[in-house]
C-alpha cells in the first residue's frame, strides 16, 4: 500500500511540474524543472 501511495504522489508531483512548466506566467523557468523531473 505504501508503494501505491508513493506512485500516486510521484504522478501528482510530475503533473504539477508539467503544469508549472506550461504556465508562462510562473516565475520558475522550464529548464529549472528538468533536473527535478529526472530525480523523480
Protein Blocks (a to p, Z undefined) as FASTA:
>chain_A
ZZmmmmmmmmmmmmmmmmmmmpmkbmbdfklmmmmmmmZZ
